[in-house]
Amino acid sequence: MPRLQEIHTNLLDRLREAEPQGRLGEVAAIDAGLAAAEHKLAAMRDLAAMRDLAARHRGVTQEEAAGRGARSPRLQRSWRRRSTRGSP
């Protein structure tokens, strides 16, 4: 999300520069990009909030919910079953 926030900030700076100079085509293009970036940021924030809420409900840490933590015991069991297939 930090990269998208950087893009959003850059678009705002470009818009502030283009508007006073009357570059209407560029302003329209920047507005479209800005709207898309804002929509994506909102979607990412909503997804993160839902993931955190679900993690708290399950008693999982935020890192585990984001896929950065340890695997769940259920996944570890299924991984062991798959990795031992075909072994003598």
NUTORFI-900280 format. One record per residue (C-alpha): residue in three letters; x, y, z; residue number from 1. Coordinates in steps of 0.5 Angstrom, whole numbers. Layout:
BEGIN
  residu      u      v      w  num
     ALA      X      Y      Z  NUM
...
! end
This chain:
BEGIN
  residu      u      v      w  num
     MET      0      0      0    1
     PRO      6      5      1    2
     ARG      7      5     -6    3
     LEU      0      7     -8    4
     GLN      0     12     -3    5
     GLU      6     15     -6    6
     ILE      3     15    -13    7
     HIS     -3     18    -10    8
     THR      1     24     -7    9
     ASN      5     25    -14   10
     LEU     -2     25    -18   11
     LEU     -4     31    -13   12
     ASP      2     34    -14   13
     ARG      2     34    -21   14
     LEU     -6     36    -21   15
     ARG     -4     42    -17   16
     GLU      2     44    -22   17
     ALA     -3     43    -28   18
     GLU     -9     46    -26   19
     PRO     -6     54    -26   20
     GLN     -3     53    -33   21
     GLY     -9     51    -36   22
     ARG     -7     44    -38   23
     LEU    -14     41    -39   24
     GLY    -13     35    -42   25
     GLU     -7     33    -37   26
     VAL    -12     35    -31   27
     ALA    -17     30    -34   28
     ALA    -12     25    -34   29
     ILE    -10     26    -27   30
     ASP    -17     26    -25   31
     ALA    -18     19    -28   32
     GLY    -12     17    -25   33
     LEU    -13     20    -18   34
     ALA    -20     17    -18   35
     ALA    -17     10    -19   36
     ALA    -12     11    -14   37
     GLU    -17     13     -9   38
     HIS    -21      7    -10   39
     LYS    -16      2    -10   40
     LEU    -13      5     -3   41
     ALA    -20      5      0   42
     ALA    -21     -2     -3   43
     MET    -14     -4      0   44
     ARG    -16     -1      7   45
     ASP    -23     -5      7   46
     LEU    -19    -11      6   47
     ALA    -14    -10     11   48
     ALA    -19     -8     16   49
     MET    -24    -14     14   50
     ARG    -17    -19     15   51
     ASP    -15    -16     22   52
     LEU    -23    -17     24   53
     ALA    -23    -24     22   54
     ALA    -16    -25     25   55
     ARG    -18    -22     32   56
     HIS    -25    -27     31   57
     ARG    -20    -33     30   58
     GLY    -15    -31     35   59
     VAL    -10    -31     30   60
     THR     -4    -25     30   61
     GLN     -4    -20     25   62
     GLU      2    -23     21   63
     GLU     -1    -30     21   64
     ALA     -7    -27     18   65
     ALA     -3    -23     13   66
     GLY      0    -30     11   67
     ARG      7    -27     14   68
     GLY      7    -32     20   69
     ALA      7    -39     22   70
     ARG      2    -44     18   71
     SER     -4    -46     21   72
     PRO     -3    -53     24   73
     ARG     -9    -55     19   74
     LEU     -4    -53     14   75
     GLN      2    -56     17   76
     ARG     -2    -63     17   77
     SER     -4    -63     10   78
     TRP      3    -61      8   79
     ARG      6    -66     11   80
     ARG      1    -71      8   81
     ARG      3    -69      1   82
     SER     10    -69      2   83
     THR     10    -76      5   84
     ARG      6    -79     -1   85
     GLY     10    -84     -5   86
     SER     16    -84      0   87
     PRO     18    -91      3   88
! end
